[in-house]
């Protein structure tokens, strides 16, 4: 009877060791995934910033091209953009005066 109990105890110990090992492996895997996720989020933020910079440069280029290129379409678009910029400046001045 003691031999049977010892076998059961040994099997339980082995199963517990296996579960602990699986837990540790999963814990390490989760840490790697979290690190990878953090890196990808940082890259995403950098790329989003680059996109907004490129979009701003593109808008400035369109405005410059509209100012340089003669024609009704370019002139009209340039006037609209200049008016928008003037309104933004006026808003900033109004905020500063408060």
N, C-alpha and C positions, 0 to 999 in steps of 0.2 A: 504494500500500500504506500509506503514512503517513497518508493521508486516512482510510482505513478504521480504522486504529488510533486516530486522533484522535476519530473518531465514537464508537468503542467506549468510549474513556476519558470522553468527554463524557456519554455515556449513563449510564455508571457513576457519574459525579459527580452527575448529576441524580437518579439513583435513590437514592444515598446521602443527598443533601439531602432528598429526599422522606421517606426512612426516619427521618432525624433530626427532621424536622418532625413526623412522626406520633408519634414517641417523645415529643417535648416536649409535644405536645397531650395525649397519654395521661397523661403525668406530671402535668400541670396538672389534668386531669380527676380523677385519683386523689387529688390533694391536696384538691380541692374535696369529693370524696366522703368523705374521712377527716375533714375539718372538719365536714361535715354529720353524719356518724356521731357524732362527739364531742359536738356540740350536742344531738343526739337522746338520747344516753346521759345527758347532764346533765339534760335535761328529764325523762327517765324516772326518774332518781333523785329529783328534786324531787317528781314526781307520786307515786312510791311513798311518800315521806315524808309527803306530804299525806294519802294514803290511810290510813296507819297512824295519823296524828293524828286523822283523822275517825273511824276505828274505835275508838280509845281514847275519844274524846268520846262516841261512841254507847254504848259500854259503861257509861261513867259516867252517862249520861242514863238508861239502862235501870235502873241501880242506884238512882239518885235517884227515878225513877218508882216502882220497886218499894217503896222505903221510904215514899214518900208515899201511894201507892195502897193503900187497905185491901183485904183479901181474902187468902184462903189462898194463892193462886198467887203473888201479889206478895211476900208475907211469906216464903214458902218460898224463893223465888229470891233475895231480899235476904239471908236467913240464909246461904245457900250462898255468895254472893259475899263477904259479910262474913267468913265463915270462911276463904275462900280468901285474902283480904287479910291476915287475922291470921296465917295460916300463912306467907305471904311475909314479913311483918314478923318473925316468929319466926326464920325462916331468916336474915334479915339480922342480927338481933341475935346469933344463934349465930356467924355469920361474924365479926362485930365482936369477940366475946369470945375468939376464937382467937388 
